[in-house]
Amino acid sequence: MPAGEPLGAIRRLLRLAATAALVACAAEAPPPEPPVPAPPPRARAVPPPAAPIVAQEPFCDALTDVIEAEHDGFAALRGEAQGRETWTGQRTVSGTERCVIEGDAWPRARYECAGAAVPADQHHRVASQFALLSEQIDACLGKPSWHPRTWQRHEPREFAMGERQQTWTDLSSLPPSAVVLKLQRGLSGDDYRVRLELMTIR
């Protein structure tokens, strides 16, 4: 046997042994993990249709009580006297915080409720309150239970410095009754507030 042949045989044996070891390792290796399935596509939520404005019962009940007391000069709602022919109003409409009655008899008696003062630089807040009250009054005065009274909403009016006014009148009786919603700036110019008035148009 040539001198180099044993060395070559040894190398062949080593290669065979290495190949066998690789095959054995491959056989013992666990199968690969299956791929994680992709999450199903998420359906986009469809927003529900906007619900119509519905009169809130506490608001509408208070407004109705005041309107029904008009022909008695709001006598049933008089609280503490505030001066000559002036009283604190005992029925407060939601969205306002204090009410006053001026005049001792129909048709000159007037019921007014005022909201909280809002700083002039936050006019958007009181404007939103005005819009909400307007919608609530619309919904309340549009109820069939007012029949035979018929409330008519007039075109809104806008004035300088962000003031606004919205009026509803009942022409089924004479002189007609009116619900007047105002957004007014204070005399100092530092604030705004909403005012709700119930009166008889003379």
C-alpha positions in Angstrom: 0.0 0.0 0.0 1.4 3.4 -0.9 2.4 5.7 1.9 -0.3 8.3 1.2 -3.1 5.8 1.0 -3.8 5.3 4.7 -4.0 9.1 5.1 -6.5 9.3 2.3 -8.6 6.5 3.8 -8.6 8.2 7.1 -9.8 11.5 5.5 -12.6 9.6 3.7 -13.7 8.0 7.0 -13.8 11.4 8.7 -15.9 12.9 5.9 -18.3 10.0 6.1 -18.5 10.3 9.9 -19.2 14.1 9.6 -21.9 13.5 7.0 -23.6 10.8 9.2 -23.5 13.2 12.2 -25.2 16.0 10.2 -27.9 13.6 8.9 -28.5 12.4 12.5 -28.8 16.0 13.8 -31.3 16.9 11.0 -33.4 13.8 11.9 -33.5 14.8 15.5 -34.3 18.5 15.0 -38.0 19.4 15.7 -40.1 20.5 12.7 -40.3 24.3 12.3 -43.2 26.1 14.0 -46.1 26.8 11.6 -46.4 30.5 10.7 -48.8 32.6 12.9 -51.9 33.3 10.8 -52.6 37.0 10.1 -55.4 38.5 12.1 -58.7 38.9 10.2 -59.4 42.4 8.9 -61.3 44.5 11.4 -64.6 45.9 10.2 -64.8 49.6 10.4 -67.5 50.8 12.8 -70.3 52.6 11.1 -71.5 55.5 13.3 -75.2 55.4 14.1 -77.4 58.1 12.4 -77.8 61.2 14.4 -80.8 61.1 16.6 -83.4 63.9 16.3 -83.5 66.4 19.1 -86.1 65.3 21.7 -87.4 67.6 24.3 -86.0 66.8 27.7 -88.9 66.3 30.1 -87.6 68.4 33.0 -86.9 71.3 30.6 -90.2 71.1 28.8 -92.1 70.6 32.1 -90.6 73.8 33.5 -91.2 75.8 30.3 -94.8 74.5 30.2 -95.5 75.5 33.8 -94.2 79.1 33.1 -96.2 79.5 29.9 -99.4 78.2 31.6 -99.0 80.7 34.4 -98.8 83.7 32.0 -102.5 84.6 31.9 -102.5 84.9 35.7 -99.6 87.3 35.6 -97.3 84.4 36.8 -98.9 84.8 40.3 -98.6 81.1 41.1 -94.8 81.3 40.5 -94.0 84.4 42.6 -91.4 84.0 45.2 -89.8 86.7 47.4 -90.6 90.3 46.5 -87.7 92.1 44.9 -89.2 95.6 44.6 -92.3 97.2 43.2 -94.2 94.7 41.1 -91.1 92.5 41.0 -90.6 89.0 42.4 -88.2 86.1 42.3 -89.5 83.4 39.9 -89.9 80.1 41.6 -89.6 77.9 38.5 -86.2 77.8 36.9 -85.8 76.5 33.4 -82.8 74.2 32.8 -79.9 76.1 31.3 -80.6 79.1 33.5 -79.9 79.8 37.1 -82.2 82.6 38.3 -85.6 83.9 37.3 -87.5 87.1 38.0 -91.1 88.2 37.4 -91.8 91.8 36.4 -95.4 93.2 36.3 -98.3 92.2 38.6 -100.9 91.3 36.0 -101.5 90.0 32.5 -100.7 91.2 29.8 -97.8 93.3 31.1 -96.3 90.7 33.4 -93.0 89.2 32.1 -91.0 86.1 33.3 -87.3 86.2 32.6 -84.6 83.6 33.4 -80.9 84.3 33.0 -78.0 81.9 32.6 -74.6 82.1 34.2 -72.3 84.8 33.0 -69.6 83.5 30.6 -66.3 85.5 30.0 -66.3 87.4 26.7 -63.3 85.5 25.4 -65.3 82.2 25.7 -68.2 83.4 23.5 -68.3 80.0 21.8 -69.4 78.4 25.1 -72.4 80.6 25.5 -73.2 80.4 21.8 -73.4 76.6 22.1 -75.7 77.0 25.1 -77.9 79.3 23.1 -78.1 76.7 20.2 -78.9 73.9 22.6 -81.7 75.9 24.4 -83.1 76.8 21.0 -83.3 73.2 19.9 -84.9 72.2 23.2 -87.5 75.0 23.0 -88.3 73.9 19.4 -88.8 70.3 20.5 -91.0 71.3 23.4 -93.2 73.8 21.6 -93.6 71.4 18.7 -95.4 68.8 20.8 -99.0 67.9 19.8 -100.1 68.4 23.4 -100.1 72.2 22.8 -103.1 72.0 20.5 -105.0 74.2 19.9 -102.1 76.6 20.6 -99.8 76.9 17.7 -96.3 78.1 18.2 -94.5 79.6 15.3 -90.7 80.0 15.2 -89.4 83.2 13.6 -86.1 83.7 11.7 -83.2 84.1 14.1 -81.7 87.5 14.4 -78.0 88.4 14.8 -76.7 91.7 16.1 -73.4 93.3 16.6 -70.8 92.0 19.2 -72.1 88.4 18.8 -75.6 89.0 20.3 -78.5 86.8 19.0 -82.2 86.5 19.4 -84.7 83.7 18.6 -88.5 84.2 19.0 -91.5 81.9 19.1 -95.0 83.3 19.1 -98.5 81.8 19.7 -101.0 83.5 17.4 -103.9 81.4 18.5 -104.8 84.0 21.2 -104.8 87.8 21.2 -102.7 89.5 22.3 -100.2 86.7 21.3 -97.8 85.1 23.7 -94.1 85.0 23.0 -91.0 82.9 24.1 -87.9 84.9 23.4 -84.4 83.5 23.7 -81.5 86.0 23.8 -77.7 85.9 23.8 -76.7 89.2 25.3 -73.4 90.9 26.1 -73.1 92.4 29.6 -73.1 96.2 30.0 -69.4 96.1 31.0 -68.6 94.1 27.8 -66.7 91.5 29.9 -69.2 88.7 29.6 -72.2 87.1 27.9 -75.2 85.2 29.1 -78.4 83.7 27.7 -81.8 85.0 28.7 -85.2 83.3 28.3 -88.2 85.6 28.4 -91.9 84.7 28.4 -94.2 87.6 27.7 -97.3 88.9 26.0 -96.8 91.0 22.9 -98.8 94.2 23.3 
